[in-house]
Amino acid sequence: MTNFFEELTWRRMLSDSIPGTEALLQKERVSGYIGFDPTADSLGVGNLAVVMLLRHFQECGHQPIVLVGGATGMVGDPSGKSAERNLLTREVLEANLAGQRKQLEKLLDFGPGGAELVNNYDWFKDLGFLDFIRDTGKHLTVNYMMAKDSVKRRISGDDREGMSFTEFTYQLIQGYDFWWLWKNKGVKLQMGGSDQWGNITTGTELIRRREGGEAFALTMPLIKKADGTKFGKTESGNLWLDPARTSPYEFYQFWLNASDEDVGGFVRIFTRLDRATIEGLEQEHAAAPQNRLLQKTLAKDITARIHGQHNVEVALAATDVLFGKGAIEQLKALTEEQFVQVFVGAGVQVAEVPRDALSAGVSAIDLFSTHAKLASSKGEARKLLEGNALSVNKAKVSDVKAIIGVDQLINGRYLLLQKGKKDYCLVKAV
């Protein structure tokens, strides 16, 4: 087996661990788990970091257990939160679980001897409250639970909102998860982000006090961007793995636009490339950073794993057309579905023009001002045309009397209008 600690160290993915964890992992094949609460129907890129922790764990010869929190999702993890979460209904939780499960199954190798997915609702649904507080609650003192950072932050300070008993018990419920998996499935290790250290060690303590057993914990650092902005956030909000929430193009662009300060860490955490390959890429990147080799490698690798190679090609076409030297021939080679993915996914506005009008011919001035709204008025459209600032299908148009017709439609359906370098509108004939 590959040394998991050494793997995490060079990948910059090791934060804390209980003494003896490394020795255990070197001695035997270990089952280790990470929990995911179904607060949304998709995982975000923040979740992807700990999924990669499981991925690397599996590739080092161990068995990853994915715990989806059908029970804990009904309570809400207070870690890192300044206010109480809204409780989700059973129906919403089930929908969220289904969405996350589908994504997780693409990222890990399941099947005989491989990764396993469990739902903690399965062992909580028939557990009575009195049984729980008698058999589990008695083993952990209130003082122990109050000492956790996730609790102290919520109940201290001048602007504190307090914490409900529901959220206070979260660490006990997560601790019970670890005990149940240790007892019933031989799971010896729980992993997670560094903000989960308190919840994870509650589980190891419960196992020690209730059974006299030994269990282990390991965390990775929370990912932060060098410029201080929150990792996984874009102008439109969270970056999701679900293409319905974040288009493959937006997803690709997020990684492509990573700063040089961040990309070295990202390529270690989020790709499965080995150390020699990554260090070789870093040397090439350092010699010519303007080529953005690390960013391109990262964006292609992670987009292919999440959205498939097909969507990588679409994202590359969009990037080349919108920001590079892409020509109309590239656009003509796309299917209609790809065409829409490229431009709608890139956030390009869409306008509709009657096909009959295009058959008769529409003046470029009207097209850019009245239909596409790339010019605020016909007068501005005229000035832009005279200034050679407008294009139709990547070809400059400077004649103020120019007429655009159906013969210029790409694949008989679309026109791509452009103002300057970055303002686009996709015109659809209807």
Secondary structure, 3 states (H helix, E strand, C coil): CCCHHHHHHHCCCCCEECCCHHHHHHHCCCEEEEEECCCCCCCEHHHHHHHHHHHHHHHCCCEEEEEECCCHHHCCCCCCCCCCCCCCCHHHHHHHHHHHHHHHHHHCCECCCCEEEEECHHHHCCCCHHHHHHHCHHHCCHHHHHCCHHHHHHHCCCCCCCCCHHHHCHHHHHHHHHHHHHHHHCCCEEEEEHHHHHHHHHHHHHHHHHHCCCCEEEEECCCCCCCCCCCCEECCEECECCCCCCCHHHHHHHHHCCCHHHHHHHHHHHCCCCHHHHHHHHHHHHHCHHHCHHHHHHHHHHHHHHHCHHHHHHHHHHHHHHHCCCCHHHHHCCCHHHHHHHHHHCCCEEEEECHHHHHHCEEHHHHHHHHCCCCCCHHHHHHHHHCCCEEECCEEECCCCCEECHHHCECCCEEEEEECCCEEEEEEEC
